[in-house]
Amino acid sequence: MGGLLDIFTDPQMLLAACVAIGVGATVLTVALPLLEKDQLAGRMKAVAVEREQIRARERARLGTERTKSLRPEPKAFMKQLVEALNLKNALADDKTADQLRMAGFRGQAPLTVYLFARFVLPFVCFLVALFYLFVLDVIDKPPGMKFAFSLLAAGAGMYLPNVYLKNAITKRQQSIKRAWPDALDLLLICIESGMSVEPAFRKVAEEIGATSLPLAEEMSLTAAELSYLQERRKAYENLATRTGLENIRAVVTALIQAERYGTPLGQAIRVLSQESRDARMAEAEKKAAALPPKLTVPMIVFFLPVLFAVIIGPAMIQLFHWK
């Protein structure tokens, strides 16, 4: 027992054991990668099989949904009426399609519905006015005057689609204008971080959607057009045309100049972002300054009579001995 203990406590024996353990660990570390089987080929084969399965599944899904369209189609009778009467040449001009796109309506279906509404609504309003004035006889006027009122209703019906379209354009532009400075700040951050224009537009569209859905749609569409259009300048010009805002047109000009001449884009976007923010603040101050004159008439009509009644009422009661 003592001899075995002397062997384990011998310094030379301990040094030899440590050297042996170290050499064994080194040999094992070097030999293990050589002994392992090459799993790369198997993994690549599994990935290829899974890719083919996904591709086959997507093809089957697209085959079942081939008849479906991403854009809403108008009713058949609307399309037939528009084509039969050639309403596109009669009621539409070159600016009609641009105005529909500015309102967020893209494709031929909104144009067909718009032309159908412009053609049908005058007759509908005219018939409703005739029924209201002649059948129900709500006003006591001569028949000629009633017929004139019916014609006015028909004229108003013809311009109702234009009024709706202008309101939609104004509402959409206001939403885009409010979120545009923030979108420019995000675009500046993306560009200065090293991203190219297309991923920057796509990232801004993802982030700005919670603030302004119309602006997110326009940014996404611009990113898509930058990917497949041969001339990138056309994609920028389409963005300016669809929005119809001068602030966006200025940014589009800066983007086109950067693409053509290689000028630095970050400084231009920073300046334009500050200008857009100043314009938004100036517009808010203008609306705030216009409130007092607008409140003058309601105060005169509703507030002053009540105030006079409260002040003069007790004196009048005592003067005339009212009970």
QUICORBEL-V223112 format. One record per pair of residues at least 24 apart in sequence whose ideal C-beta (glycine too) atoms are under 6 Angstrom apart, sorted by sequence separation. I is the first residue (numbers start at 0). J is the second residue. D is the distance in Angstrom with one decimal. If there is no record, write none. Layout:
((I | J | D) (I | J | D))
This chain:
((90 | 114 | 5.4) (125 | 149 | 5.4) (128 | 152 | 3.7) (182 | 207 | 5.0) (197 | 222 | 5.4) (90 | 117 | 5.0) (231 | 258 | 5.7) (86 | 114 | 4.3) (124 | 152 | 4.4) (125 | 153 | 3.8) (197 | 225 | 4.8) (124 | 153 | 5.4) (178 | 207 | 5.7) (246 | 275 | 4.8) (81 | 111 | 5.2) (86 | 118 | 5.7) (121 | 153 | 4.3) (124 | 156 | 3.1) (178 | 210 | 4.5) (182 | 214 | 6.0) (78 | 111 | 5.5) (81 | 114 | 5.1) (178 | 211 | 3.5) (77 | 111 | 5.6) (81 | 115 | 5.8) (73 | 108 | 4.8) (121 | 156 | 4.4) (70 | 106 | 4.7) (72 | 108 | 5.6) (120 | 156 | 4.0) (121 | 157 | 4.5) (175 | 211 | 6.0) (178 | 214 | 4.9) (71 | 108 | 5.4) (174 | 211 | 4.8) (70 | 108 | 5.9) (73 | 111 | 4.4) (77 | 115 | 4.4) (175 | 213 | 5.4) (73 | 112 | 5.4) (120 | 159 | 5.5) (174 | 213 | 5.1) (175 | 214 | 4.7) (171 | 213 | 4.9) (117 | 160 | 5.0) (116 | 160 | 4.6) (113 | 160 | 5.7) (102 | 164 | 5.6) (102 | 167 | 4.0) (98 | 164 | 5.9) (102 | 168 | 4.8) (101 | 168 | 4.9) (175 | 242 | 5.8) (179 | 246 | 5.8) (103 | 171 | 5.6) (190 | 264 | 5.9) (191 | 265 | 5.2) (190 | 265 | 5.7) (187 | 268 | 4.7) (187 | 269 | 5.8) (183 | 268 | 5.8) (184 | 272 | 5.6) (183 | 272 | 3.7) (180 | 272 | 5.6) (180 | 275 | 4.3) (179 | 275 | 5.5) (180 | 276 | 4.3) (100 | 241 | 5.0) (101 | 243 | 5.0))
